[in-house]
Amino acid sequence: MGMAKSSSAGRLCKIVFFCFAALLAIILATALAWTLLRDAKLSPEFPEFRVDLVAVSPCPLTAASSSEYLTATWDLTLVAINLNRKLEL
């Protein structure tokens, strides 16, 4: 009976040690990957957006207008610039 308790305690100790070693390996691998990526200067920058041109056609505003809606034509030019040289989409 004493041998069975010793055997199960030894097995439990091995399982705990294996789980601890696996967790330590995962933490070390994550830290190494983070260091390599940070040193490779892969930190992304936000893209730059700007409006170059906005033109609105005149909309008719008359007192005798029978239409309940105002209509206009919008011409919009939006420019997006990716500042990331290593991470291109």
Backbone hydrogen bonds, N-H to C=O, Kabsch-Sander energy under -0.5 kcal/mol:
donor,donor_aa,acceptor,acceptor_aa,energy
5,K,1,M,-1.4
6,S,2,G,-1.7
7,S,3,M,-2.1
8,S,4,A,-2.2
9,A,5,K,-2.1
10,G,6,S,-2.1
11,R,7,S,-2.0
12,L,8,S,-2.3
13,C,9,A,-2.2
14,K,10,G,-2.0
15,I,11,R,-2.1
16,V,12,L,-2.4
17,F,13,C,-2.3
18,F,14,K,-2.5
19,C,15,I,-2.4
20,F,16,V,-2.4
21,A,17,F,-2.5
22,A,18,F,-2.5
23,L,19,C,-2.4
24,L,20,F,-2.3
25,A,21,A,-2.2
26,I,22,A,-2.1
27,I,23,L,-2.3
28,L,24,L,-2.4
29,A,25,A,-2.4
30,T,26,I,-2.3
31,A,27,I,-2.3
32,L,28,L,-2.3
33,A,29,A,-2.4
34,W,30,T,-2.5
35,T,31,A,-2.2
36,L,32,L,-2.4
37,L,33,A,-2.4
38,R,34,W,-2.3
39,D,35,T,-2.4
40,A,36,L,-1.4
41,K,38,R,-1.2
42,L,37,L,-1.5
48,E,81,I,-2.8
49,F,47,P,-0.5
50,R,79,V,-2.3
52,D,50,R,-0.6
52,D,77,T,-2.3
53,L,77,T,-1.1
55,A,75,D,-2.5
57,S,73,T,-2.4
62,T,60,P,-0.5
65,S,62,T,-1.1
74,W,72,A,-0.5
75,D,55,A,-2.9
76,L,74,W,-0.5
77,T,53,L,-2.6
78,L,76,L,-0.6
79,V,50,R,-3.2
81,I,48,E,-3.0
83,L,81,I,-0.7
85,R,83,L,-0.6
88,E,86,K,-0.7
